[in-house]
Amino acid sequence: MIAAFDNPLLFGLLGDEKMATLLGVEAELATMLQFEKALADAEGALGIVPAAAASAIGRVLDNFRPDISALRDGTARDGVMVPELVRQIRHAVGEPHSEHVHFGATSQDVIDTAMILRIRACIDLLEERLSALVVAFADLGHRFGDRPLMARTRMQAAIPISVADRVTSWREPLVRHHERLQSMRRSVLVIQFGGAVGTLEKFADKGAAVRAA
């Protein structure tokens, strides 16, 4: 069965190609790898793992391409893709640094933070689009705002208004939506990093520093 968003004829009406790309499988994998690289960099900088290990992991992840077929099988086996993804990264990194891949993290840290990174990209896109619409409506009001327009109620002519009145009613909700997106950045874009049981037990007193990095 093909969903409406996958239908090549309906996608132009119901879908959003840019948003679909930001939320697709390739983006999911890319943000998971971004998490693993940032984790290794932070741990290397703080002396939690050897600097040489962090560098080796970073070099591998810069050009790493996971085996999708193996990820599919691993997800069926483990319930999530992260264990198989980490196994593949460790294999690519090799000895003596493979044991430092994913050090101190858990699958949920990777899954949730990767999702937040994708949500951030979606918010960026929505803010860009809303800003463009707000500017366009402001320009429309500036150029034609003083022209008369007949308002309607229940599909009947009501009272005369101006183009500015109508355009303002379109523009102001978009301004509020833009403000809400900015508020969401503060409340939603929060990293998930707690380790196996949520206590960052492998980092002693450096857990907060790793999270902040």
PyMOL commands that set and color helices and strands:
alter all, ss='L'
color gray80, all
select helices_A, chain A and resi 11-14+17-22+25-45+51-62+68-78+82-93+98-100+107-144+163-188+201-212
alter helices_A, ss='H'
color red, helices_A
select strands_A, chain A and resi 148-153+156-162
alter strands_A, ss='S'
color yellow, strands_A
deselect
rebuild
show_as cartoon
